[in-house]
Amino acid sequence: MPRRHIRVTGAPDAPLRAALAALRAELGVSDGFPAEVLAEAERAAKAPALPSYDATDIPFLTIDPPTATDLDQALHLSRQGTGYRVRYAIADVAAFVVPGGPLDAETHRRVMTLYFPDERIPLHPAVLGEGAASLLPGQPHPAVLWTIDLDADGRTLAVDVRRALVRSRARLDYAGVQRQIDAGTAEEPLALLKTVGLLRERLEIERGGISLGVPEQEIVERDHTYEPAYRAPLPADGWNAQISLLTGMAAADLMLSYGTGVLRTLPAAPDGAVGRLRRTAHALHIDWPHHVSYAELVRSLDPHDPRHAAFLQECTTLLRGAGYTVFRNGALPPITTHSAVAAPYTHCTAPLRRLTDRYAAEICLAAVADQAPPDWVLAALDALPAEMAEGARRAGTVERQCVDIVEAALLKDRVGDVFTGVVVDLEEHHPTVGTVQLESPAVIGRIEGEHLPLGERLQVRLTQADPAAAKVRFAPA
């Protein structure tokens, strides 16, 4: 999923949407699928491979943004002795995709869903990703069912994963969940989301992990002008994310014990990157004492504060070294952890939107059953890191160019205006060229000028804001 969440609302023929459509054309991405892929998806939607284990009696629920239709996960929480039982049903994409077929080949070409501010380019055709494979309520769906038992402190006691038929009873959104929990009207399976979520957040702090609560930015178009608004994550967003993290950590532990798998890894951030963030914090008047760790600082920030929101966005730069690491036959890789999670971790909870999750699920199922993974998994495993890296590169290009287009649209009528900003980066071989982040609005753009003061506040003048060219340029005032 994108690190910078931007949505655009307004007329479909608005200039900003036209610029985004032109970007999709330039990048050669489309939500359309080849005819043979659509035909296979239609056949699979009517006759998936169904599991023998029936778990449709468990009252699962889903929690997603209100407009989401590609529902990867369904949740059920209960008390188990003095602890808790987490049941997490993940869409079983392998029940629909024939290895080596046209649909499989297309997912390897796309790798992941691409997110544009006004629409998304899906990994799977809608008949599967938003239909038969999506865990929509009221109908049975094949799933990979995780059962994770926790003790009273939220620590993992036991893990099971198997294929199951599940049926969601309710489709909820974050705001509605937060209202129910705050009002005390949520029934136990939902009310326990706060209980378990807080326990897992406590353990995250204990092990030195960090979750970034980066606000979502919405650009509303009215009468050919653009107004920015921000939605800071709710506590329920974080509690729900902890269930996904718990499952990804359990999956990684299974793979490491099994000796074969694919991990999501991230080395510790280099000192230079953290030093750069310290300069940005200083310039944004965010107090960061030297005895306070990066993780402690981030947890103290308020994403409703524009300065804090700008800094949280800049913190995503520490995630840039993340990648996928494959290992086989007990030969473990030198790095097995994800530094932001502060534990071994893998992606396994979003197979409708990310290719590698389908493979991770199969390896975990094989590990629990004490069997060899399917041949199609082993055949594709070594190529996965490069495929995912290329998909991430493409998604990063989309994200950067979309940000440029949206910010240019936001500022297009303010060329010549002066803003307060912070130089957050300088090109190594061209110190007269860098990146500036405005305090308000939270815009990032290119700046050119002599003696640019890295990490310091300065007045900058907007010299260019062109949505069609996707360019925002500043100069020292």
C-alpha positions as CSV (number, residue, x, y, z in Angstrom):
1,M,0.0,0.0,0.0
2,P,1.2,3.5,-0.6
3,R,3.2,5.3,2.1
4,R,1.6,8.6,1.1
5,H,-2.2,8.3,1.0
6,I,-3.9,10.9,-1.2
7,R,-7.5,10.9,-2.4
8,V,-9.0,13.3,-5.0
9,T,-12.7,14.0,-5.0
10,G,-14.6,16.2,-7.4
11,A,-15.9,16.3,-10.9
12,P,-14.6,13.4,-13.1
13,D,-13.7,15.8,-15.9
14,A,-11.7,18.1,-13.7
15,P,-8.2,19.2,-14.8
16,L,-6.5,17.3,-11.9
17,R,-8.3,14.1,-12.9
18,A,-7.3,14.7,-16.5
19,A,-3.6,15.0,-15.5
20,L,-3.9,11.7,-13.5
21,A,-5.4,10.0,-16.5
22,A,-2.6,11.3,-18.7
23,L,-0.1,9.8,-16.2
24,R,-1.7,6.4,-16.4
25,A,-1.5,6.6,-20.2
26,E,2.2,7.6,-20.0
27,L,3.0,4.7,-17.6
28,G,1.1,2.2,-19.7
29,V,-1.1,1.0,-16.8
30,S,-4.8,0.2,-17.1
31,D,-7.5,-1.4,-15.1
32,G,-8.4,-3.4,-18.2
33,F,-7.3,-7.1,-18.5
34,P,-6.6,-9.3,-21.6
35,A,-9.6,-11.3,-22.8
36,E,-8.1,-14.7,-21.9
37,V,-7.4,-13.4,-18.3
38,L,-11.0,-12.2,-17.9
39,A,-12.3,-15.5,-19.3
40,E,-10.3,-17.5,-16.8
41,A,-11.3,-15.3,-13.9
42,E,-15.0,-15.7,-14.8
43,R,-14.6,-19.5,-14.8
44,A,-12.7,-19.5,-11.6
45,A,-15.3,-17.3,-9.9
46,K,-18.0,-19.9,-10.7
47,A,-16.0,-22.9,-9.6
48,P,-13.2,-22.2,-7.1
49,A,-11.4,-25.0,-5.3
50,L,-13.3,-25.2,-2.0
51,P,-11.8,-26.5,1.3
52,S,-13.3,-29.3,3.3
53,Y,-13.1,-27.5,6.6
54,D,-16.3,-25.5,7.3
55,A,-15.9,-22.5,9.6
56,T,-19.0,-20.6,8.4
57,D,-20.4,-20.8,12.0
58,I,-17.7,-18.3,13.2
59,P,-19.2,-14.7,13.0
60,F,-16.4,-13.0,11.2
61,L,-16.4,-9.3,10.4
62,T,-14.3,-7.1,8.1
63,I,-12.9,-3.6,8.8
64,D,-12.0,-1.5,5.8
65,P,-12.4,2.0,4.3
66,P,-16.0,2.6,3.5
67,T,-15.6,2.4,-0.3
68,A,-13.3,-0.7,-0.3
69,T,-14.6,-3.8,-2.1
70,D,-11.4,-5.9,-2.2
71,L,-11.7,-7.3,1.3
72,D,-8.6,-9.4,2.1
73,Q,-9.2,-10.0,5.8
74,A,-12.0,-11.0,8.1
75,L,-11.6,-11.0,11.9
76,H,-13.1,-12.8,14.9
77,L,-11.7,-12.2,18.5
78,S,-12.7,-14.2,21.6
79,R,-11.5,-14.9,25.1
80,Q,-9.6,-18.1,25.6
81,G,-9.0,-18.9,29.2
82,T,-7.1,-16.0,30.7
83,G,-6.0,-15.0,27.2
84,Y,-7.4,-14.4,23.8
85,R,-8.0,-16.2,20.5
86,V,-7.5,-14.3,17.3
87,R,-9.1,-15.8,14.2
88,Y,-8.0,-14.1,11.0
89,A,-9.4,-15.3,7.7
90,I,-7.4,-14.2,4.6
91,A,-8.8,-14.4,1.1
92,D,-7.6,-17.7,-0.5
93,V,-6.5,-16.4,-3.9
94,A,-4.9,-19.7,-4.8
95,A,-8.4,-21.3,-4.8
96,F,-9.0,-19.3,-8.0
97,V,-5.7,-19.0,-9.7
98,V,-4.4,-21.9,-11.8
99,P,-0.6,-22.0,-11.6
100,G,1.0,-21.2,-15.0
101,G,-2.3,-20.0,-16.5
102,P,-3.1,-16.6,-18.1
103,L,-4.4,-15.2,-14.8
104,D,-1.3,-16.3,-12.9
105,A,1.0,-14.8,-15.6
106,E,-0.9,-11.5,-15.5
107,T,-0.6,-11.2,-11.7
108,H,3.2,-11.8,-12.0
109,R,3.2,-9.0,-14.6
110,R,1.2,-6.6,-12.3
111,V,2.7,-7.7,-9.0
112,M,0.6,-5.4,-6.9
113,T,-2.4,-3.1,-7.0
114,L,-1.4,0.5,-8.0
115,Y,-3.0,3.3,-6.1
116,F,-3.8,6.6,-7.8
117,P,-5.6,9.4,-5.9
118,D,-8.7,9.0,-8.0
119,E,-8.7,5.2,-8.7
120,R,-6.7,2.1,-8.4
121,I,-5.3,-0.4,-10.9
122,P,-6.0,-3.8,-9.4
123,L,-3.9,-6.9,-9.2
124,H,-6.9,-9.2,-10.1
125,P,-10.0,-8.7,-12.3
126,A,-12.9,-7.3,-10.4
127,V,-14.9,-10.6,-10.7
128,L,-12.4,-12.1,-8.3
129,G,-10.8,-9.2,-6.4
130,E,-14.0,-7.4,-5.7
131,G,-16.3,-10.4,-6.0
132,A,-15.8,-14.2,-5.6
133,A,-12.4,-14.0,-3.8
134,S,-13.2,-10.9,-1.7
135,L,-14.5,-11.7,1.8
136,L,-17.8,-9.8,1.3
137,P,-20.5,-10.4,3.9
138,G,-23.4,-12.8,3.7
139,Q,-21.8,-15.5,1.5
140,P,-19.3,-18.3,1.9
141,H,-15.7,-17.8,0.6
142,P,-12.6,-19.9,0.6
143,A,-10.0,-18.5,3.0
144,V,-6.7,-19.2,4.7
145,L,-7.7,-19.3,8.3
146,W,-5.2,-18.3,11.0
147,T,-5.9,-19.1,14.6
148,I,-3.5,-17.5,17.0
149,D,-3.8,-18.0,20.8
150,L,-2.5,-15.2,23.0
151,D,-1.8,-15.1,26.7
152,A,-3.1,-12.4,29.1
153,D,-0.4,-10.0,28.0
154,G,-1.0,-10.6,24.3
155,R,2.0,-12.8,23.6
156,T,1.7,-15.6,21.1
157,L,1.1,-19.1,22.7
158,A,0.0,-21.2,19.7
159,V,-0.5,-20.8,15.9
160,D,-2.6,-22.8,13.5
161,V,-3.3,-22.2,9.8
162,R,-5.5,-24.1,7.5
163,R,-7.8,-23.7,4.6
164,A,-11.5,-23.1,5.5
165,L,-14.8,-21.9,4.2
166,V,-15.8,-18.7,6.0
167,R,-18.7,-16.3,6.0
168,S,-18.4,-12.7,7.2
169,R,-21.4,-11.4,9.0
170,A,-20.7,-7.6,9.0
171,R,-18.8,-5.1,6.9
172,L,-17.5,-2.3,9.1
173,D,-15.4,0.8,8.6
174,Y,-12.9,2.4,10.9
175,A,-15.0,5.4,11.9
176,G,-18.0,3.2,12.7
177,V,-15.8,0.8,14.7
178,Q,-14.3,3.6,16.7
179,R,-17.7,5.1,17.5
180,Q,-19.0,1.7,18.8
181,I,-16.0,1.0,20.9
182,D,-15.9,4.6,22.3
183,A,-19.6,4.4,23.1
184,G,-19.3,1.0,24.8
185,T,-21.9,-0.5,22.4
186,A,-19.6,-2.9,20.6
187,E,-20.2,-6.6,21.2
188,E,-17.4,-8.6,22.5
189,P,-15.7,-9.8,19.3
190,L,-15.4,-6.2,18.2
191,A,-14.8,-4.7,21.7
192,L,-11.8,-7.0,22.1
193,L,-10.2,-5.3,19.1
194,K,-9.2,-2.5,21.5
195,T,-8.1,-4.9,24.3
196,V,-5.9,-7.0,22.0
197,G,-4.8,-4.0,20.0
198,L,-3.5,-2.2,23.0
199,L,-1.7,-5.3,24.3
200,R,0.0,-5.7,21.0
201,E,0.9,-2.0,20.9
202,R,2.5,-2.4,24.3
203,L,4.5,-5.4,23.1
204,E,5.6,-3.4,20.0
205,I,7.0,-0.7,22.3
206,E,8.7,-3.4,24.4
207,R,10.5,-4.9,21.5
208,G,11.4,-1.5,19.9
209,G,9.0,-1.6,17.0
210,I,7.3,1.4,15.5
211,S,4.1,2.0,13.5
212,L,3.8,5.3,11.5
213,G,0.4,7.0,11.8
214,V,0.7,9.0,8.6
215,P,-2.4,11.0,7.9
216,E,-4.4,10.5,4.7
217,Q,-4.6,13.7,2.5
218,E,-7.7,14.4,0.6
219,I,-7.9,17.0,-2.2
220,V,-11.4,18.3,-2.9
221,E,-12.0,20.2,-6.1
222,R,-14.6,23.0,-6.1
223,D,-15.0,25.5,-8.9
224,H,-11.6,24.7,-10.3
225,T,-9.8,25.3,-7.1
226,Y,-8.4,22.7,-4.7
227,E,-8.7,22.5,-1.0
228,P,-6.6,20.1,1.1
229,A,-7.9,18.2,4.1
230,Y,-6.3,15.6,6.3
231,R,-7.6,12.5,8.0
232,A,-5.4,11.4,10.9
233,P,-5.6,7.6,11.6
234,L,-8.0,6.6,14.3
235,P,-6.9,4.4,17.2
236,A,-9.0,1.6,15.6
237,D,-6.8,1.8,12.5
238,G,-3.8,1.0,14.7
239,W,-5.5,-1.8,16.6
240,N,-6.6,-3.4,13.4
241,A,-3.1,-3.1,11.9
242,Q,-1.7,-4.8,15.0
243,I,-3.7,-8.0,14.1
244,S,-2.2,-8.0,10.6
245,L,1.3,-7.4,12.1
246,L,0.7,-10.3,14.6
247,T,-0.2,-12.6,11.7
248,G,2.8,-11.5,9.6
249,M,5.1,-12.2,12.6
250,A,3.5,-15.6,13.2
251,A,4.0,-16.5,9.6
252,A,7.6,-15.4,9.6
253,D,8.3,-17.6,12.7
254,L,6.6,-20.6,11.0
255,M,8.8,-20.1,7.9
256,L,12.0,-19.8,9.9
257,S,11.2,-23.0,11.8
258,Y,10.3,-24.7,8.6
259,G,13.5,-23.6,6.9
260,T,11.8,-22.3,3.7
261,G,10.1,-19.0,3.1
262,V,10.0,-15.4,1.9
263,L,10.5,-12.7,4.5
264,R,9.9,-8.9,4.4
265,T,13.2,-7.5,5.7
266,L,14.5,-4.1,6.5
267,P,18.0,-3.3,7.8
268,A,18.4,-0.8,10.6
269,A,18.4,2.8,9.3
270,P,21.9,4.2,8.7
271,D,23.0,6.9,11.1
272,G,23.0,9.5,8.3
273,A,19.3,8.9,7.6
274,V,18.4,9.3,11.3
275,G,20.6,12.4,11.5
276,R,18.7,13.9,8.6
277,L,15.4,13.3,10.4
278,R,16.8,15.0,13.5
279,R,17.6,18.1,11.4
280,T,14.1,18.1,10.0
281,A,12.6,17.7,13.5
282,H,14.6,20.7,14.7
283,A,13.5,22.8,11.8
284,L,9.9,21.9,12.4
285,H,10.3,22.8,16.1
286,I,9.7,19.2,17.2
287,D,11.7,18.6,20.4
288,W,13.8,15.4,20.0
289,P,16.2,15.1,23.0
290,H,19.2,12.8,22.2
291,H,18.2,10.4,24.9
292,V,14.8,9.8,23.2
293,S,14.8,7.1,20.6
294,Y,13.2,7.5,17.2
295,A,10.5,5.0,18.1
296,E,9.7,6.9,21.3
297,L,9.5,10.2,19.4
298,V,7.2,8.9,16.8
299,R,4.8,7.6,19.4
300,S,4.7,11.0,21.0
301,L,3.5,12.8,17.9
302,D,0.0,14.0,17.1
303,P,-0.8,13.4,13.4
304,H,-3.5,16.1,13.7
305,D,-0.7,18.7,14.1
306,P,0.4,19.9,10.6
307,R,4.1,20.0,11.8
308,H,3.9,16.5,13.2
309,A,2.1,15.3,10.1
310,A,4.8,16.7,7.9
311,F,7.5,15.0,10.0
312,L,5.6,11.6,10.0
313,Q,5.5,11.8,6.3
314,E,9.3,12.4,6.2
315,C,9.8,9.3,8.5
316,T,8.6,7.0,5.7
317,T,12.0,7.6,4.1
318,L,13.5,5.1,6.7
319,L,11.4,2.4,5.1
320,R,13.0,2.7,1.7
321,G,15.5,-0.2,2.2
322,A,12.8,-2.8,2.7
323,G,12.8,-5.8,0.5
324,Y,11.9,-9.5,0.2
325,T,14.3,-12.3,1.2
326,V,13.9,-15.9,0.1
327,F,15.5,-18.8,1.9
328,R,15.3,-22.6,1.4
329,N,16.2,-25.9,3.0
330,G,17.2,-24.4,6.4
331,A,19.8,-22.0,5.0
332,L,18.7,-18.9,6.8
333,P,19.6,-15.4,5.4
334,P,21.9,-13.1,7.2
335,I,19.0,-10.6,7.9
336,T,15.7,-12.1,9.1
337,T,14.1,-9.1,10.8
338,H,12.2,-6.0,9.7
339,S,13.7,-3.1,11.7
340,A,10.4,-1.2,12.0
341,V,8.6,-4.3,13.2
342,A,11.6,-5.2,15.4
343,A,11.0,-8.9,14.7
344,P,10.9,-11.4,11.8
345,Y,8.0,-10.5,9.6
346,T,6.4,-11.4,6.3
347,H,3.6,-10.1,4.0
348,C,0.7,-12.7,4.1
349,T,-2.5,-10.8,4.8
350,A,-3.3,-8.9,1.5
351,P,-3.2,-11.5,-1.4
352,L,-5.9,-9.7,-3.4
353,R,-3.5,-6.7,-3.6
354,R,0.0,-8.1,-3.4
355,L,1.5,-11.1,-5.3
356,T,3.9,-12.5,-2.6
357,D,1.2,-13.0,0.0
358,R,-0.3,-15.9,-2.0
359,Y,3.1,-17.7,-1.9
360,A,3.6,-17.0,1.8
361,A,0.3,-18.5,2.6
362,E,1.1,-21.7,0.8
363,I,4.5,-22.1,2.6
364,C,2.8,-21.6,6.0
365,L,0.1,-24.1,5.2
366,A,2.8,-26.6,4.2
367,A,4.8,-25.9,7.4
368,V,1.8,-26.6,9.7
369,A,0.9,-29.7,7.7
370,D,4.6,-30.8,7.8
371,Q,4.5,-31.3,4.0
372,A,6.6,-29.9,1.1
373,P,5.2,-26.7,-0.5
374,P,3.5,-27.1,-3.9
375,D,5.9,-27.4,-6.8
376,W,4.5,-24.2,-8.3
377,V,5.5,-22.3,-5.2
378,L,9.0,-23.6,-5.2
379,A,9.4,-22.9,-8.9
380,A,8.4,-19.3,-8.5
381,L,10.1,-18.6,-5.2
382,D,13.6,-17.4,-6.2
383,A,12.2,-14.9,-8.7
384,L,9.8,-13.3,-6.2
385,P,12.1,-10.7,-4.7
386,A,13.1,-9.3,-8.1
387,E,9.4,-9.2,-9.2
388,M,8.3,-7.6,-6.0
389,A,11.2,-5.0,-6.2
390,E,10.1,-4.1,-9.7
391,G,6.5,-3.8,-8.6
392,A,7.5,-1.6,-5.7
393,R,9.6,0.5,-8.1
394,R,6.6,1.0,-10.3
395,A,4.3,1.8,-7.4
396,G,6.9,4.3,-6.1
397,T,7.0,6.0,-9.5
398,V,3.2,6.2,-9.4
399,E,3.2,7.6,-5.9
400,R,5.9,10.2,-6.5
401,Q,4.3,11.5,-9.8
402,C,0.8,11.5,-8.3
403,V,2.1,13.6,-5.4
404,D,3.7,16.0,-7.8
405,I,0.5,16.3,-9.9
406,V,-1.7,16.8,-6.8
407,E,0.7,19.3,-5.2
408,A,1.0,21.3,-8.4
409,A,-2.8,21.5,-8.7
410,L,-3.0,22.6,-5.1
411,L,-0.5,25.4,-5.7
412,K,-1.2,26.4,-9.3
413,D,-2.7,29.7,-8.4
414,R,0.0,30.7,-5.8
415,V,3.1,31.1,-8.0
416,G,5.1,33.9,-6.6
417,D,3.8,33.4,-3.0
418,V,6.3,33.0,-0.1
419,F,6.1,30.0,2.3
420,T,8.0,28.8,5.3
421,G,9.7,25.5,4.6
422,V,12.5,23.2,5.6
423,V,15.3,21.9,3.3
424,V,15.1,18.2,4.1
425,D,17.5,16.9,1.4
426,L,20.4,18.0,-0.9
427,E,21.7,16.3,-4.0
428,E,25.1,14.9,-3.1
429,H,26.9,16.2,-6.2
430,H,24.6,19.2,-6.7
431,P,24.3,21.0,-3.4
432,T,22.4,23.9,-5.1
433,V,19.5,21.4,-5.7
434,G,17.4,19.9,-3.0
435,T,14.0,19.1,-1.5
436,V,12.0,21.5,0.6
437,Q,9.0,20.6,2.8
438,L,6.5,23.4,3.5
439,E,5.1,23.7,7.0
440,S,1.7,24.5,5.6
441,P,0.3,23.2,3.4
442,A,2.3,19.9,3.8
443,V,3.8,20.1,0.3
444,I,7.2,18.7,-0.7
445,G,9.0,20.2,-3.8
446,R,12.2,20.7,-5.5
447,I,14.3,23.8,-4.6
448,E,17.2,25.4,-6.4
449,G,19.5,28.1,-5.0
450,E,22.9,28.8,-3.5
451,H,23.8,27.9,0.0
452,L,20.7,25.9,0.8
453,P,20.6,25.3,4.6
454,L,19.9,21.6,5.2
455,G,17.6,21.0,8.1
456,E,16.9,24.7,8.7
457,R,13.7,26.8,8.3
458,L,13.7,29.4,5.6
459,Q,11.4,31.4,3.4
460,V,10.9,30.0,-0.1
461,R,9.1,31.4,-3.1
462,L,7.0,29.2,-5.4
463,T,8.4,29.6,-8.9
464,Q,6.4,26.9,-10.8
465,A,3.3,24.8,-10.2
466,D,2.2,23.0,-13.3
467,P,-0.2,20.0,-12.9
468,A,0.2,19.0,-16.6
469,A,4.0,18.8,-16.2
470,A,3.8,17.4,-12.7
471,K,6.2,20.0,-11.4
472,V,6.5,22.1,-8.2
473,R,9.6,24.3,-7.9
474,F,10.8,26.7,-5.2
475,A,13.7,29.1,-4.8
476,P,14.9,30.8,-1.6
477,A,12.9,34.0,-1.1
